[in-house]
Amino acid sequence: MGTRLSGESGFTLVEVVMSALILVVVLIPLVQIINRGVLLSQQAQEKTIAMGLATDYLEQVLSTAHLTVSDFDKTHYTIDKYTQVNRKKSFTRWVVVSTKETKYSKNRAYQFNDLLVTVTVHWIDNWSGQDRHVDLTTELLGR
């Protein structure tokens, strides 16, 4: 490089520019990785909330002794939850109940219906704008 006078110290302009270039080349992918990690964490939290809402309802159904199709509310409703970044997110939960083949006791005095209960929780992903949903299904035998 150039010659320096005695007593002068420091970096040349070329050294500073090269250092800044290396720093930018390293930091841009690092910022993208951090951003992707935050996005995936948010999506995982939303799916966990949805699974919890569906599981809660199925546990209520399983703890009830005698249910028929008419016992289920066929309308859906919205539940608001707060996510880790303190954003209010609306989850819509609805239930679909269907009966399977009717079974009779040996003397045909009692009729048992097997119920198939499906709980669906729906939400919209803020980052991508895509519809997301979770479905949980259980079969209630001889109800």
Protein Blocks (a to p, Z undefined) as FASTA:
>chain_A
ZZddehiacddfklmmmmmmmmmmmmmmmmmmmmmmmmmmmmmmmmmmmmmmmmmmmmmm
mmpmbdcfklpcfbdcddddddfkopacddddddddddddddddfkomaccddddddddd
ddddfklopacddddddddehZZ
